[in-house]
Amino acid sequence: MKMDSIYDFAFRGLLAEEALDRAGRPATTDFAKLDAIIAERLSLDLLDETFVASAKQMATVYAAIAAFENSARKLISTVLLAQVGENWWETSVSGPIRKKAETRRKDEQKIKFHAQRGDSPIIYTDLGDLGNIIGNNWGHFEAYIPTIEWAKSVFNTIELSRNVIMHSGVLELGDIERVGINIRDWIKQVGA
């Protein structure tokens, strides 16, 4: 390819990109730039580099666990809404779990200057609570999950790693791999 044709090809590509942007193409996020801005606002450069490095490694694991938790909550909400109806939280979730979630939500509402977890009460549940909700409504979930014991095992195993990260600990590689295996198994089984 001649230099002129390479130049023409590259220039046409730039023109196409501009045309797409003008036509309303959604902007992509530059995550590296966003991470740098967040790091600056958090004063990461003032903190011990060793602690920051290990925390950044665990941040990747946290992202996987948080996405897993929220996808499990979505599955539960979607299934129970479809099969029980709009009052599924009141009719399908045990009193102790509802009370714990409501207490957490009320406690957060008192702190008006800070963001809240969300509007749905299921957001205020623990991973172990999710296993109990599925178990108490097993008939609605047996098409998705092989056994309640399996689901509880996945939740309990991931919760162990979650708690280490949430309390500033660092997981060993085997623990990280175990989280990944459980997440992959869950996704293959339930689809999300």
Secondary structure as a PSIPRED ss2 file (coil, helix, strand):
# PSIPRED VFORMAT (PSIPRED V4.0)

   1 M C   1.000  0.000  0.000
   2 K C   1.000  0.000  0.000
   3 M H   0.000  1.000  0.000
   4 D H   0.000  1.000  0.000
   5 S H   0.000  1.000  0.000
   6 I H   0.000  1.000  0.000
   7 Y H   0.000  1.000  0.000
   8 D H   0.000  1.000  0.000
   9 F H   0.000  1.000  0.000
  10 A H   0.000  1.000  0.000
  11 F H   0.000  1.000  0.000
  12 R H   0.000  1.000  0.000
  13 G H   0.000  1.000  0.000
  14 L H   0.000  1.000  0.000
  15 L H   0.000  1.000  0.000
  16 A H   0.000  1.000  0.000
  17 E H   0.000  1.000  0.000
  18 E H   0.000  1.000  0.000
  19 A H   0.000  1.000  0.000
  20 L H   0.000  1.000  0.000
  21 D H   0.000  1.000  0.000
  22 R H   0.000  1.000  0.000
  23 A C   1.000  0.000  0.000
  24 G C   1.000  0.000  0.000
  25 R C   1.000  0.000  0.000
  26 P C   1.000  0.000  0.000
  27 A C   1.000  0.000  0.000
  28 T C   1.000  0.000  0.000
  29 T C   1.000  0.000  0.000
  30 D C   1.000  0.000  0.000
  31 F H   0.000  1.000  0.000
  32 A H   0.000  1.000  0.000
  33 K H   0.000  1.000  0.000
  34 L H   0.000  1.000  0.000
  35 D H   0.000  1.000  0.000
  36 A H   0.000  1.000  0.000
  37 I H   0.000  1.000  0.000
  38 I H   0.000  1.000  0.000
  39 A H   0.000  1.000  0.000
  40 E H   0.000  1.000  0.000
  41 R H   0.000  1.000  0.000
  42 L C   1.000  0.000  0.000
  43 S C   1.000  0.000  0.000
  44 L H   0.000  1.000  0.000
  45 D H   0.000  1.000  0.000
  46 L H   0.000  1.000  0.000
  47 L C   1.000  0.000  0.000
  48 D C   1.000  0.000  0.000
  49 E H   0.000  1.000  0.000
  50 T H   0.000  1.000  0.000
  51 F H   0.000  1.000  0.000
  52 V H   0.000  1.000  0.000
  53 A H   0.000  1.000  0.000
  54 S H   0.000  1.000  0.000
  55 A H   0.000  1.000  0.000
  56 K H   0.000  1.000  0.000
  57 Q H   0.000  1.000  0.000
  58 M H   0.000  1.000  0.000
  59 A H   0.000  1.000  0.000
  60 T H   0.000  1.000  0.000
  61 V H   0.000  1.000  0.000
  62 Y H   0.000  1.000  0.000
  63 A H   0.000  1.000  0.000
  64 A H   0.000  1.000  0.000
  65 I H   0.000  1.000  0.000
  66 A H   0.000  1.000  0.000
  67 A H   0.000  1.000  0.000
  68 F H   0.000  1.000  0.000
  69 E H   0.000  1.000  0.000
  70 N H   0.000  1.000  0.000
  71 S H   0.000  1.000  0.000
  72 A H   0.000  1.000  0.000
  73 R H   0.000  1.000  0.000
  74 K H   0.000  1.000  0.000
  75 L H   0.000  1.000  0.000
  76 I H   0.000  1.000  0.000
  77 S H   0.000  1.000  0.000
  78 T H   0.000  1.000  0.000
  79 V H   0.000  1.000  0.000
  80 L H   0.000  1.000  0.000
  81 L H   0.000  1.000  0.000
  82 A H   0.000  1.000  0.000
  83 Q H   0.000  1.000  0.000
  84 V C   1.000  0.000  0.000
  85 G C   1.000  0.000  0.000
  86 E C   1.000  0.000  0.000
  87 N C   1.000  0.000  0.000
  88 W H   0.000  1.000  0.000
  89 W H   0.000  1.000  0.000
  90 E H   0.000  1.000  0.000
  91 T H   0.000  1.000  0.000
  92 S H   0.000  1.000  0.000
  93 V C   1.000  0.000  0.000
  94 S C   1.000  0.000  0.000
  95 G H   0.000  1.000  0.000
  96 P H   0.000  1.000  0.000
  97 I H   0.000  1.000  0.000
  98 R H   0.000  1.000  0.000
  99 K H   0.000  1.000  0.000
 100 K H   0.000  1.000  0.000
 101 A H   0.000  1.000  0.000
 102 E H   0.000  1.000  0.000
 103 T H   0.000  1.000  0.000
 104 R H   0.000  1.000  0.000
 105 R H   0.000  1.000  0.000
 106 K H   0.000  1.000  0.000
 107 D H   0.000  1.000  0.000
 108 E H   0.000  1.000  0.000
 109 Q H   0.000  1.000  0.000
 110 K C   1.000  0.000  0.000
 111 I C   1.000  0.000  0.000
 112 K C   1.000  0.000  0.000
 113 F C   1.000  0.000  0.000
 114 H C   1.000  0.000  0.000
 115 A C   1.000  0.000  0.000
 116 Q C   1.000  0.000  0.000
 117 R C   1.000  0.000  0.000
 118 G C   1.000  0.000  0.000
 119 D C   1.000  0.000  0.000
 120 S C   1.000  0.000  0.000
 121 P H   0.000  1.000  0.000
 122 I H   0.000  1.000  0.000
 123 I H   0.000  1.000  0.000
 124 Y H   0.000  1.000  0.000
 125 T C   1.000  0.000  0.000
 126 D C   1.000  0.000  0.000
 127 L H   0.000  1.000  0.000
 128 G H   0.000  1.000  0.000
 129 D H   0.000  1.000  0.000
 130 L H   0.000  1.000  0.000
 131 G H   0.000  1.000  0.000
 132 N H   0.000  1.000  0.000
 133 I H   0.000  1.000  0.000
 134 I H   0.000  1.000  0.000
 135 G H   0.000  1.000  0.000
 136 N H   0.000  1.000  0.000
 137 N C   1.000  0.000  0.000
 138 W H   0.000  1.000  0.000
 139 G H   0.000  1.000  0.000
 140 H H   0.000  1.000  0.000
 141 F H   0.000  1.000  0.000
 142 E C   1.000  0.000  0.000
 143 A C   1.000  0.000  0.000
 144 Y C   1.000  0.000  0.000
 145 I C   1.000  0.000  0.000
 146 P C   1.000  0.000  0.000
 147 T C   1.000  0.000  0.000
 148 I H   0.000  1.000  0.000
 149 E H   0.000  1.000  0.000
 150 W H   0.000  1.000  0.000
 151 A H   0.000  1.000  0.000
 152 K H   0.000  1.000  0.000
 153 S H   0.000  1.000  0.000
 154 V H   0.000  1.000  0.000
 155 F H   0.000  1.000  0.000
 156 N H   0.000  1.000  0.000
 157 T H   0.000  1.000  0.000
 158 I H   0.000  1.000  0.000
 159 E H   0.000  1.000  0.000
 160 L H   0.000  1.000  0.000
 161 S H   0.000  1.000  0.000
 162 R H   0.000  1.000  0.000
 163 N H   0.000  1.000  0.000
 164 V H   0.000  1.000  0.000
 165 I H   0.000  1.000  0.000
 166 M H   0.000  1.000  0.000
 167 H C   1.000  0.000  0.000
 168 S C   1.000  0.000  0.000
 169 G C   1.000  0.000  0.000
 170 V C   1.000  0.000  0.000
 171 L C   1.000  0.000  0.000
 172 E C   1.000  0.000  0.000
 173 L H   0.000  1.000  0.000
 174 G H   0.000  1.000  0.000
 175 D H   0.000  1.000  0.000
 176 I H   0.000  1.000  0.000
 177 E H   0.000  1.000  0.000
 178 R H   0.000  1.000  0.000
 179 V H   0.000  1.000  0.000
 180 G H   0.000  1.000  0.000
 181 I H   0.000  1.000  0.000
 182 N H   0.000  1.000  0.000
 183 I H   0.000  1.000  0.000
 184 R H   0.000  1.000  0.000
 185 D H   0.000  1.000  0.000
 186 W H   0.000  1.000  0.000
 187 I H   0.000  1.000  0.000
 188 K H   0.000  1.000  0.000
 189 Q H   0.000  1.000  0.000
 190 V H   0.000  1.000  0.000
 191 G C   1.000  0.000  0.000
 192 A C   1.000  0.000  0.000
